């Protein structure tokens, strides 16, 4: 069954889509994906995201520098991101954040790129799309010192951190990770979270549902996610999950009903 889907975090500018990008996006829209936000992870990919958003009416862009790109930014990187964020098809600053997965991560360098982008979002009155991997304590500290509105992308931390982010007024991007056996903390958060903070995302091409593990993820795979969320909660149908997430996405990113 197909639902009116929204995918608020994708990477259709990745090279894995180079041979069939337009065909895939056309097919996504045909299958009922009504809104896609393509996320930049560097200055070049942010430029690609804006270009892609101009090519497809239902695609929008977020622009930003991802933490693992923080080590190689050019001197004028922030000015370039600000210019891209001023484009009419850019609706957020992201993907930005902290990533401590590698033990030798240069945390100071990541903060030096993360914090100016939080401040840019505040100045431009744009939401943020935050990447948080194994950095929850520092993320919460940073966001308390530099408040932001927006979302935690691909949330998959301990439940207590999910509730902390919700208390800070942030929304959570829920994706195919909820279909995997190790999703206990994520399920606990989804079961209790306010529905007006729920957003759907695939992080495609990187994370398909468990039933399609190893495949290239695409936005239509969120069908299985909305069904899992409905089953986990028990108080809402899959159709309502999809429509609620779409409404939330339009509100957060200030995207009108007419696409």
C-alpha positions in Angstrom: 0.0 0.0 0.0 1.2 3.5 -0.8 0.9 6.6 1.5 1.4 10.3 1.0 5.0 10.3 2.0 7.6 12.9 2.9 11.3 12.2 3.2 13.0 15.1 5.0 16.6 13.8 4.7 18.0 12.4 1.5 21.2 12.4 -0.6 20.0 12.0 -4.1 23.0 14.0 -5.2 25.2 11.0 -4.3 27.1 9.4 -7.2 25.2 6.2 -6.8 22.2 8.0 -8.4 24.3 9.4 -11.3 23.0 7.0 -13.9 19.2 7.3 -13.1 18.7 10.2 -10.7 15.9 12.0 -12.6 14.1 8.7 -13.4 14.2 7.7 -9.7 12.9 11.0 -8.5 10.1 11.0 -11.1 9.2 7.5 -9.9 9.2 8.6 -6.3 6.7 11.3 -7.1 4.6 8.9 -9.1 4.5 6.5 -6.0 3.2 9.3 -3.8 6.2 10.9 -2.3 5.0 14.4 -2.0 8.0 16.2 -0.4 11.7 15.5 -0.4 14.4 17.5 1.2 17.9 16.8 -0.2 20.6 17.4 2.4 24.0 19.0 1.7 27.0 17.6 3.6 29.6 20.0 2.2 29.7 23.1 0.1 29.8 21.2 -3.1 27.0 18.8 -2.1 25.0 21.8 -0.9 25.3 23.4 -4.3 24.2 20.1 -5.9 21.2 20.0 -3.5 20.1 23.5 -4.5 20.4 22.6 -8.2 18.4 19.4 -7.7 15.7 21.4 -5.9 15.4 23.7 -8.8 14.9 20.8 -11.2 12.1 19.1 -9.3 9.1 20.9 -7.9 8.6 18.6 -4.9 12.3 18.6 -3.9 13.8 21.2 -1.6 17.3 21.6 -0.2 19.1 21.9 3.1 22.6 23.3 3.0 25.4 22.8 5.4 28.8 21.2 6.3 28.7 17.8 7.9 31.0 17.2 10.9 33.3 14.8 9.0 33.8 17.5 6.3 34.8 20.0 9.0 38.5 19.2 8.7 38.9 20.4 5.0 36.7 23.4 4.7 37.8 26.4 2.6 38.4 29.8 4.3 35.1 31.2 3.0 33.0 28.1 3.5 30.5 29.8 5.8 29.9 32.7 3.4 29.3 30.1 0.7 26.7 28.2 2.8 25.0 31.5 3.7 24.7 32.4 0.0 23.2 29.0 -0.7 20.8 29.3 2.2 19.5 32.5 0.7 18.2 30.6 -2.4 14.4 30.3 -2.6 14.7 26.5 -2.7 16.8 26.2 0.5 14.7 25.5 3.5 17.2 24.6 6.3 20.8 24.6 7.5 22.0 21.0 7.5 23.3 18.5 7.6 25.4 19.8 10.5 26.4 18.4 13.9 28.9 16.2 15.7 30.2 12.7 15.0 32.4 10.9 17.5 32.1 7.4 16.0 35.8 7.4 15.2 37.9 7.5 18.4 40.3 10.0 16.8 37.6 12.4 15.8 38.8 16.0 16.1 36.0 17.3 18.3 37.2 20.8 18.5 37.4 21.1 14.8 33.8 19.8 14.5 32.5 22.4 17.0 34.3 25.2 15.1 32.2 24.3 12.1 29.0 23.3 13.9 28.5 26.4 16.1 28.8 29.0 13.4 26.1 27.1 11.4 23.8 27.1 14.4 24.3 30.9 14.6 23.7 31.3 10.9 20.4 29.4 11.2 19.3 31.7 14.0 20.3 34.8 11.9 18.5 33.5 8.8 15.5 32.1 10.9 15.9 28.7 9.3 15.5 25.3 11.0 18.6 23.1 11.4 19.1 19.4 10.4 21.4 17.9 13.0 23.7 14.9 12.7 24.4 13.4 16.1 26.5 10.2 16.2 27.9 9.1 19.6 28.0 12.7 20.7 24.8 13.1 22.7 26.2 14.8 25.8 28.2 17.4 23.8 25.3 17.8 21.5 22.9 18.7 24.3 25.5 21.0 25.9 26.1 22.8 22.6 22.4 23.2 21.9 21.7 24.6 25.3 24.4 27.2 24.7 23.3 27.8 21.1 19.5 27.1 21.0 18.1 26.1 17.6 14.8 25.0 16.1 14.7 22.0 13.8 15.3 18.3 13.9 17.7 15.5 14.9 18.3 13.6 11.7 18.1 9.8 11.8 17.7 9.6 15.5 19.2 6.4 16.9 20.5 7.2 20.4 19.6 6.0 23.8 16.0 6.8 24.7 16.9 9.3 27.4 18.6 11.5 24.8 15.6 11.3 22.5 13.4 12.6 25.3 16.0 15.3 26.1 15.9 16.5 22.5 12.1 16.5 22.5 12.2 18.6 25.7 14.4 21.1 23.9 11.7 21.5 21.3 13.4 19.6 18.6 11.7 17.1 16.2 13.1 13.6 15.4 13.7 12.1 12.0 12.5 8.5 12.1 13.6 6.2 9.4 14.2 2.5 8.4 16.3 1.9 11.5 13.1 1.3 13.3 12.6 -1.9 11.4 15.9 -3.5 12.7 16.2 -5.8 15.7 18.4 -3.4 17.7 15.8 -0.6 17.6 14.6 -1.0 21.2 15.5 2.6 22.4 14.2 4.1 19.2 10.9 2.2 19.6 10.6 3.4 23.2 10.9 7.0 22.0 8.6 6.6 19.1 5.9 5.0 21.2 5.8 8.0 23.6 6.9 11.0 21.5 4.4 13.8 20.6 3.2 13.1 17.1 3.7 16.8 16.1 7.5 16.2 16.5 7.5 13.2 14.1 9.3 13.4 10.8 10.1 10.7 8.3 13.4 10.2 6.5 15.4 7.5 4.7 18.9 9.1 4.6 18.9 7.5 1.2 20.8 5.9 -0.3 22.3 4.7 2.9 19.6 3.0 5.0 16.9 0.7 3.6 14.5 -1.2 5.8 15.7 -4.5 7.2 13.6 -6.4 4.6 15.7 -4.7 1.9 19.0 -4.7 3.7 21.9 -4.1 1.3 19.7 -2.4 -1.3 20.0 1.3 -2.3 17.5 3.1 -0.2 14.8 5.3 -1.9 12.0 7.4 -0.4 9.2 4.9 -1.3 10.7 2.5 1.3 9.2 4.7 4.0 6.0 2.7 3.4 7.4 0.0 5.7 8.5 2.7 8.2 5.0 4.2 8.6 3.5 0.8 9.0 6.1 -0.1 11.7 5.4 3.2 13.5 1.7 2.6 13.5 2.2 -0.9 14.9 4.6 0.3 17.6 2.2 3.1 18.8 -1.1 1.4 18.4 -3.0 4.7 18.4 -2.7 5.8 14.8 -3.0 4.2 11.4 -0.2 4.1 8.8 -2.1 6.6 6.7 -2.3 9.0 9.7 1.4 8.5 10.4 2.3 9.5 6.9 -0.1 12.5 6.8 1.1 13.7 10.2 4.7 13.6 9.2 4.0 15.4 5.9 2.1 18.1 7.8 4.9 18.4 10.3 7.5 18.7 7.5 5.5 21.5 5.7 5.2 23.4 9.0 8.9 23.1 10.1 10.4 23.9 6.7 7.7 26.5 5.8 6.7 24.7 2.6 3.2 25.5 1.3 0.5 23.1 0.3 0.9 23.9 -3.4 3.8 22.1 -5.0 
